[in-house]
């Protein structure tokens, strides 16, 4: 009799655990970036609510990563830089859904031209140090053979960086990404390099989670992947309607700015075999990606 009761209790425990796993709200840490628009769109349309997933938006990649690091969320959107940083600090993290590839959306802005930058005795460089910004500026420095001794690196989040004004008396470099570049260009800065012409660097955005989460919530994450695919299609087919829904996530940019920003990325939710082969060595295992 006792054995039967224990067995029934065990079965009930398993059933309860599975039910709780399926109904638990999952949280995604994200930030303002044009490539995360499908998630913003899905949130506004109610698609995420339907599968009990919630977005937690942050002011920067670094802050978004910090939210995941301390366990406030279950997943995060990020580039390979933040992915590696978390893995190197002991997180069992894997990419599960590919989102976009930067094709001009990550950039270096300046108030000077390249010749003036090379001649400058002091270069004030603003960036999010704990983000992909660091790799962007390293590539820029190497390509143009700049001397780091002449550079002062200033760590700010993008919400602070976008308030910068071009100065005639100082040489400034600003590492940023869309949509923050829009305000900076209005403040007198111009693009001196971007992922459109920096061919030695590949910037990938994806959704990341623990391998355990992927196994526990596989069906719901497959539903999320389907929602992302649907959202991208709807954004492409009706940009004006999508703009109205997502503009608050992107600093209330204008419709034309929104359309131009979308041109600075390539969607990779349905990646080519060539791309999958290229990013395999970067830790993006095709067999673990939800497709």
C-alpha positions in Angstrom: 0.0 0.0 0.0 2.8 2.4 1.0 4.6 1.6 -2.3 1.5 2.4 -4.3 1.0 5.7 -2.5 4.7 6.6 -3.1 4.4 5.7 -6.7 1.2 7.9 -7.1 2.9 10.7 -5.3 5.9 10.5 -7.7 3.6 10.5 -10.7 1.7 13.6 -9.4 5.1 15.3 -8.7 6.2 14.8 -12.3 2.9 16.0 -13.7 2.9 19.1 -11.5 6.6 19.9 -12.4 5.8 19.6 -16.1 2.7 21.8 -15.8 4.6 24.5 -13.9 7.4 24.4 -16.5 4.9 25.0 -19.3 3.0 27.8 -17.5 5.9 29.7 -16.0 6.4 33.2 -17.5 9.7 33.4 -19.4 11.5 36.8 -19.5 13.7 38.0 -22.3 16.2 40.8 -21.6 16.7 43.1 -24.6 17.6 46.6 -25.6 16.9 49.2 -28.2 18.3 47.9 -31.5 16.6 47.8 -34.9 17.4 44.1 -35.2 15.2 43.3 -32.3 12.1 44.9 -33.9 10.4 41.5 -34.4 10.3 41.0 -30.6 9.0 44.5 -30.0 6.4 43.9 -32.7 5.4 40.6 -31.2 5.1 42.1 -27.7 2.8 44.9 -29.0 0.7 42.5 -31.1 0.1 40.3 -28.0 1.9 37.3 -29.7 4.4 36.9 -26.8 1.6 37.2 -24.2 -0.1 34.3 -25.9 2.8 32.0 -25.0 3.5 33.7 -21.6 6.8 35.4 -22.6 7.6 38.9 -21.6 10.3 41.4 -22.8 12.4 43.4 -20.3 13.9 46.3 -22.2 17.1 48.0 -21.1 19.1 51.1 -22.2 22.1 49.2 -23.4 23.6 45.9 -24.4 25.7 46.0 -21.2 22.7 46.5 -19.0 20.7 43.8 -20.8 23.6 41.4 -20.3 23.8 42.3 -16.6 20.1 41.5 -16.1 20.8 38.0 -17.4 24.0 37.7 -15.4 22.3 38.2 -12.1 19.3 35.9 -13.0 16.6 38.5 -13.5 15.6 37.0 -16.8 15.6 33.6 -18.6 16.9 34.6 -22.0 18.6 37.6 -23.6 19.1 39.1 -27.1 22.8 39.9 -27.8 25.7 39.8 -30.2 28.4 37.2 -30.1 30.5 39.5 -27.9 28.0 39.4 -24.9 27.5 35.7 -25.6 31.2 35.0 -25.2 31.5 37.3 -22.1 28.7 35.4 -20.3 30.1 32.0 -21.3 33.6 33.0 -20.0 32.1 33.8 -16.6 30.6 30.4 -16.2 27.2 30.6 -17.8 25.9 27.6 -19.6 24.6 29.6 -22.5 23.8 28.7 -26.1 22.3 30.6 -29.1 18.9 29.2 -29.8 17.3 31.6 -32.4 19.2 33.7 -35.0 17.7 37.1 -35.5 19.8 39.4 -37.7 23.2 40.3 -39.1 24.4 43.9 -38.9 24.9 45.3 -42.4 25.8 48.9 -41.5 23.8 49.1 -38.3 26.9 49.1 -36.1 29.2 52.0 -36.8 31.9 54.4 -35.8 30.9 58.1 -36.0 33.1 61.1 -35.8 33.1 64.9 -36.1 36.3 64.7 -38.2 37.4 62.9 -41.3 39.9 60.0 -41.4 42.9 62.1 -42.2 42.1 64.4 -39.3 41.6 61.5 -37.0 45.0 60.0 -37.9 46.7 63.3 -37.2 45.0 64.0 -33.9 47.1 64.1 -30.8 44.1 63.3 -28.6 41.0 61.2 -29.6 38.1 61.0 -27.2 36.4 57.7 -27.9 32.9 57.0 -26.5 31.5 53.5 -26.4 29.8 50.7 -24.3 33.0 49.0 -23.3 31.3 45.7 -22.3 29.6 45.2 -25.6 30.2 44.6 -29.3 31.3 48.2 -29.4 34.7 47.1 -28.1 35.3 44.8 -31.1 34.1 47.4 -33.5 36.6 50.0 -32.3 39.4 47.5 -32.1 38.8 46.6 -35.8 38.7 50.4 -36.6 42.0 51.1 -34.7 43.8 48.2 -36.4 42.6 49.1 -39.9 43.6 52.7 -39.6 46.7 52.0 -37.6 45.8 54.4 -34.8 47.9 54.7 -31.7 46.0 53.8 -28.6 48.3 56.1 -26.5 46.5 59.0 -28.2 43.1 57.7 -27.3 40.9 58.2 -24.2 38.2 55.6 -23.9 35.0 56.8 -22.2 32.5 54.2 -21.1 28.8 55.3 -21.5 25.5 53.6 -22.4 23.9 54.6 -25.7 21.2 56.7 -24.0 24.0 58.9 -22.7 26.2 58.7 -25.8 23.4 60.0 -28.1 23.4 63.3 -26.2 26.9 64.1 -27.4 27.5 67.2 -29.5 30.2 67.5 -32.2 33.0 69.8 -31.1 35.2 71.9 -33.3 38.1 71.8 -30.8 38.2 68.1 -30.1 38.5 64.9 -32.1 35.7 62.6 -31.2 34.9 59.0 -32.1 31.6 57.4 -31.1 30.9 53.7 -31.4 27.1 53.2 -31.7 24.3 51.4 -33.4 20.9 52.0 -34.9 18.7 53.8 -33.9 21.0 55.8 -31.6 23.1 57.0 -34.6 20.1 59.0 -35.9 20.3 61.6 -33.0 24.1 61.7 -33.2 24.0 62.6 -36.9 21.6 65.4 -36.1 24.3 66.6 -33.5 27.0 66.9 -36.2 28.5 63.5 -36.4 29.0 61.4 -39.5 29.8 57.7 -40.3 33.5 57.0 -40.8 33.1 53.1 -40.7 30.3 50.6 -40.3 29.6 46.9 -40.6 28.7 47.6 -44.2 32.3 48.1 -45.1 34.2 46.6 -42.1 34.6 43.2 -43.8 36.8 41.7 -41.2 34.1 41.7 -38.5 30.8 39.8 -38.6 28.2 40.9 -36.1 25.4 38.4 -35.4 22.4 39.0 -33.1 20.5 36.1 -31.6 18.4 34.9 -28.7 20.4 33.0 -26.1 19.4 30.7 -23.2 20.6 27.9 -21.1 20.6 24.5 -22.7 18.4 23.3 -19.9 15.8 25.9 -20.7 15.8 24.8 -24.4 15.1 21.2 -23.3 12.4 22.1 -20.7 10.5 24.6 -22.9 11.2 23.3 -26.3 7.7 23.5 -27.6 7.2 27.1 -26.4 10.5 28.2 -27.8 9.5 26.6 -31.1 6.3 28.7 -30.9 8.5 31.8 -30.2 10.6 31.0 -33.3 7.4 30.8 -35.4 6.2 34.1 -33.9 9.5 35.8 -34.8 9.2 34.5 -38.4 5.6 35.7 -38.7 6.6 39.1 -37.2 9.4 39.6 -39.7 7.1 38.8 -42.6 4.5 41.2 -41.3 7.1 44.0 -40.8 8.3 43.5 -44.3 4.8 43.5 -45.8 3.5 46.4 -43.9 6.3 48.6 -42.5 4.0 51.5 -41.7 1.7 49.5 -39.5 4.7 47.9 -37.7 6.3 51.3 -37.3 3.3 52.6 -35.3 3.7 49.6 -32.9 7.4 49.6 -32.3 8.5 53.3 -32.5 8.4 53.7 -28.7 11.0 50.9 -28.4 13.3 52.8 -30.9 13.3 56.3 -29.4 10.3 57.5 -31.3 12.2 57.8 -34.5 10.3 59.0 -37.6 8.8 56.6 -40.2 11.5 57.4 -42.8 14.3 56.9 -40.2 12.7 53.5 -39.3 12.6 52.4 -42.9 16.2 53.5 -43.4 17.3 51.7 -40.2 15.8 48.4 -41.3 18.1 48.6 -44.4 21.1 48.4 -42.1 20.5 44.8 -41.1 19.8 41.5 -42.8 17.3 39.1 -41.3 18.9 35.7 -40.7 16.0 33.9 -39.0 16.1 31.6 -42.1 19.9 31.4 -42.5 21.7 30.1 -45.6 23.9 27.1 -45.4 26.8 29.3 -46.2 26.2 31.5 -43.2 25.7 28.6 -40.9 29.0 27.2 -42.0 30.7 30.5 -41.4 29.3 31.0 -37.9 29.8 27.4 -36.8 33.3 28.1 -35.5 31.9 31.1 -33.6 29.9 28.7 -31.4 26.6 28.7 -33.3 25.8 25.0 -33.6 23.2 24.4 -36.3 21.9 21.3 -34.5 21.0 23.4 -31.4 19.4 26.3 -33.3 15.7 26.3 -33.5 14.8 26.6 -37.2 
